[in-house]
Amino acid sequence: LKLSQGGAAAAIKKIQATGTVEVFGAKTLKVHDAVRTLGLRHLELMGEPVITEALLALKELLIRSLEKSRDVSRFSLLTRVFIRLHDVMTLIGLAGEELFYEMGISVDITSSLKRALDANELNPHEAFWALDGLVFSYMREGRFDEAAEPLSMMQQLLDTHGFEAREQIAWAMRKVLLASDQGRADEVEQAVAYATPKIPDPDYRRVFDYNHAVALWKLKR
């Protein structure tokens, strides 16, 4: 609408008088659920270019709000905006964060990664990290059997493209955990031997050693 700050404030006051918007304090607005449904339907009828423009504007607004107020209450909404915009690289970065499992939106993220992989729209490096996000999600939920296939695909990408130490170590850590869950001690040690010379610094070493220790505990070593 390209309203000025004063114009936006006046518009909000008019809308508030109709009962469609509630104002809480000086910062928070809440749109009535019934109106939200109608608004979404209206937006859908306006066509994809308008929807994309609206989502991009909402994304920038949410990011600025997070930077300014550090209020994470809208983080779930921001993530859903990334999903609607098919911002795969951002979703890949989010897939390994514990916060999103606690917020209950990890399924949406992993579903988006699956769609991107199935559509073959990622380059090899992006595909590797999308697969890593899936493996992390499956393992965190205890679905180790489902982690085997994407982990194998990660290995195929490594064999084909090599990549750098970061990718090689990431694959090895996932392999260590999967092999230990399957009781394959020899594969655990092979993955450890593969990754150990590539670990670049103490921070990586601590994370890798932790995963190795978890694997040994599972193997009752």
HELIX and SHEET records of a PDB file:
HELIX    1   1 GLN A    5  ALA A   17  1                                  13    
HELIX    2   2 ASP A   33  GLU A   44  1                                  12    
HELIX    3   3 GLU A   48  SER A   69  1                                  22    
HELIX    4   4 VAL A   72  ARG A   74  5                                   3    
HELIX    5   5 PHE A   75  ARG A   84  1                                  10    
HELIX    6   6 VAL A   88  ALA A   95  1                                   8    
HELIX    7   7 GLU A   98  GLU A  102  1                                   5    
HELIX    8   8 SER A  106  ASP A  118  1                                  13    
HELIX    9   9 PRO A  124  ARG A  140  1                                  17    
HELIX   10  10 PHE A  144  HIS A  161  1                                  18    
HELIX   11  11 ALA A  165  ASP A  181  1                                  17    
HELIX   12  12 ALA A  185  ALA A  195  1                                  11    
HELIX   13  13 THR A  196  LYS A  198  5                                   3    
HELIX   14  14 PRO A  202  LYS A  218  1                                  17    
SHEET    1   A 2 VAL A  21  PHE A  24  0                                        
SHEET    2   A 2 THR A  28  VAL A  31 -1                                        
END                                                                             
